[in-house]
Amino acid sequence: MKERRAQDRICVAMTGASGVAYGIRLVEVLLTAGVQVYLLISDAARVVCREELGLDLPEKPEAVAQFLNAHFGLEKPGLLSVYAPYDWYAPVASGSNAPRAMVICPCSGGTLAAIAHGLSDNLTERAADVMLKEGRKLVLVPRESPVSTIHLENMLSLARMGVRILPASPGFYHRPRRIEDLVDFMVARVLDQIDVANQIGRRWGD
């Protein structure tokens, strides 16, 4: 079997901020599009999944992959790999096997600060550090309001490094009728940033 190319692999991390629906939907759309996904979920994100979506994710990474494949109703599972928060043997922990892009969605203020200051205390932070040092695309989706001076300074610092800061602030020109419409609006913007073609929402002028 031919090895998948780096451009086919995307890392998605979900941290403890509100708005985990964006991350779950992003993973679903990527897998449906045939993209190999490396998924990192913090312990806090598990709590948010349960509180906001009613999804009680299993503890073991392999069980999480099986759970989400079934939840999405995928006919061809196998594209999703889930890694524990401190699995230093995961591919995303090294620049020698880095994915094409990484999205942290949602991105907590703590994760934002850790990346901005070069900390690598868990796999998400290390993977983000790898993306920066390798010059790969890194997209952060913070979901916090209001934001403090610390948040703003960290965002500015990362933006100057080339990181895409994409706050979870959906538009309304597509006249959303459901929460899912707002989620899809943001997910489509994320997909645009990582160069994954999509038609999940109406664009301006269409």
C-alpha positions in Angstrom: 0.0 0.0 0.0 1.4 3.4 -1.0 2.3 5.6 1.9 0.1 8.7 2.1 1.8 12.0 1.3 2.3 14.7 3.8 -0.2 17.0 2.1 -3.0 14.4 2.8 -2.4 14.6 6.6 -3.9 17.2 8.9 -3.6 17.4 12.7 -6.6 18.6 14.6 -6.3 19.4 18.3 -9.2 20.3 20.6 -8.6 22.0 23.9 -10.7 23.1 26.8 -12.4 26.2 25.4 -16.1 26.3 24.6 -17.0 25.7 21.0 -15.9 22.0 20.7 -18.7 21.6 18.1 -16.4 23.4 15.6 -13.7 20.9 16.2 -15.9 17.8 15.9 -17.5 19.1 12.7 -14.1 19.9 11.3 -12.9 16.4 11.9 -16.1 15.0 10.3 -15.7 17.1 7.1 -12.0 16.3 6.7 -12.6 12.5 7.1 -15.5 12.6 4.7 -13.2 14.4 2.2 -10.7 11.5 2.5 -8.1 13.4 4.5 -6.1 11.5 7.1 -6.6 13.1 10.4 -4.4 13.0 13.5 -6.6 14.0 16.4 -5.5 15.3 19.8 -8.0 15.8 22.5 -7.2 17.3 25.9 -8.8 16.1 29.1 -10.6 19.5 29.4 -11.9 19.1 25.9 -13.5 15.8 26.9 -15.4 17.6 29.6 -16.6 20.2 27.1 -17.6 17.5 24.7 -19.8 16.0 27.3 -21.3 19.3 28.5 -21.9 21.0 25.1 -22.6 18.0 22.8 -23.6 15.2 25.1 -20.7 13.1 23.7 -19.1 11.0 26.4 -15.8 10.1 24.7 -13.9 7.0 25.8 -10.6 7.3 27.5 -8.4 5.2 25.3 -7.3 6.8 21.9 -8.2 3.7 19.9 -11.7 3.7 21.4 -12.2 7.4 20.6 -11.4 6.7 17.0 -13.9 3.9 16.8 -16.5 6.0 18.6 -16.1 9.0 16.3 -16.1 6.8 13.1 -19.4 5.3 14.2 -20.7 8.7 15.3 -20.0 10.1 11.8 -21.3 7.0 10.1 -18.2 6.6 8.0 -18.3 3.7 5.6 -14.5 3.6 5.3 -12.9 4.1 8.7 -9.2 4.1 9.0 -8.3 7.7 8.2 -8.6 8.8 11.9 -5.8 8.3 14.3 -6.2 9.6 17.9 -3.3 10.2 20.3 -3.1 10.6 24.0 -2.1 14.0 25.4 1.4 12.8 26.4 2.1 10.3 23.6 5.6 11.5 22.6 5.8 8.7 20.0 3.0 10.2 17.9 4.0 11.3 14.4 3.1 14.9 15.1 5.7 15.1 17.9 8.6 15.2 15.3 9.4 17.4 12.4 10.5 14.3 10.5 6.9 13.2 10.1 5.0 16.4 10.5 1.6 16.8 8.8 0.9 19.5 6.2 -1.1 21.6 8.5 -2.4 21.8 12.1 -5.6 23.3 13.4 -6.3 23.9 17.1 -10.1 24.2 17.3 -11.2 25.4 19.8 -8.0 26.9 21.2 -8.0 27.8 24.9 -6.3 30.9 26.3 -3.8 28.6 28.1 -2.9 26.7 24.9 -2.5 30.0 23.1 -0.1 31.3 25.7 1.9 28.1 25.8 2.4 28.1 22.0 3.3 31.8 22.0 6.0 31.2 24.6 7.4 28.0 23.2 6.2 25.6 25.9 5.8 21.9 25.0 4.3 20.4 28.1 1.9 18.2 26.2 1.5 16.7 22.7 -0.7 19.6 21.4 1.8 22.2 22.4 4.7 20.1 21.0 2.9 19.5 17.7 2.3 23.2 17.4 5.9 23.9 18.1 6.9 21.4 15.4 4.6 23.2 12.9 6.3 26.6 13.7 9.9 25.3 13.5 9.1 23.4 10.2 7.4 26.3 8.6 4.1 24.4 8.2 0.7 26.0 8.4 -0.8 26.4 11.9 -4.3 27.7 12.5 -5.7 28.6 15.9 -9.4 29.1 16.5 -9.7 30.9 19.9 -13.2 31.0 21.4 -13.0 33.5 24.3 -15.0 36.7 25.0 -14.0 39.2 26.1 -10.3 38.8 25.5 -7.6 40.3 27.8 -4.5 42.2 26.9 -2.6 38.9 27.5 -4.7 37.1 24.9 -4.3 39.9 22.4 -0.6 40.1 22.9 -0.2 36.3 22.5 -2.3 36.4 19.3 -0.2 39.2 17.9 3.0 37.5 18.7 1.9 34.3 17.0 0.4 36.2 14.0 3.8 37.8 13.5 5.3 34.2 13.3 2.9 33.4 10.5 0.2 31.6 12.5 -3.3 32.1 11.3 -5.6 33.4 14.1 -9.2 32.6 13.2 -11.5 33.6 16.1 -14.8 31.6 16.3 -16.9 34.6 15.1 -19.4 33.4 12.5 -21.0 35.7 10.0 -24.7 36.0 9.4 -24.9 37.0 5.7 -25.8 33.4 4.9 -28.9 33.8 7.0 -28.4 30.9 9.4 -31.4 29.1 10.7 -29.8 26.5 12.9 -26.8 26.3 15.2 -25.3 23.9 12.7 -25.3 26.6 10.0 -23.1 28.8 12.3 -20.8 25.9 13.0 -20.4 25.2 9.3 -19.7 28.8 8.5 -16.6 28.7 10.8 -15.5 25.2 9.7 -15.6 26.4 6.0 -13.3 29.3 6.9 -10.9 26.9 8.6 -10.9 24.6 5.6 -10.1 27.5 3.4 -7.1 28.3 5.5 -5.7 24.8 5.2 -6.5 24.5 1.4 -9.2 21.9 1.7 -11.9 22.4 -0.9 -15.4 22.5 0.5 -18.9 23.4 -0.3 -20.5 23.3 3.2 -21.8 26.8 3.3 -22.9 29.7 1.0 -20.2 32.2 0.2 -20.6 35.9 -0.2 -22.0 36.8 -3.6 -23.3 33.2 -4.3 
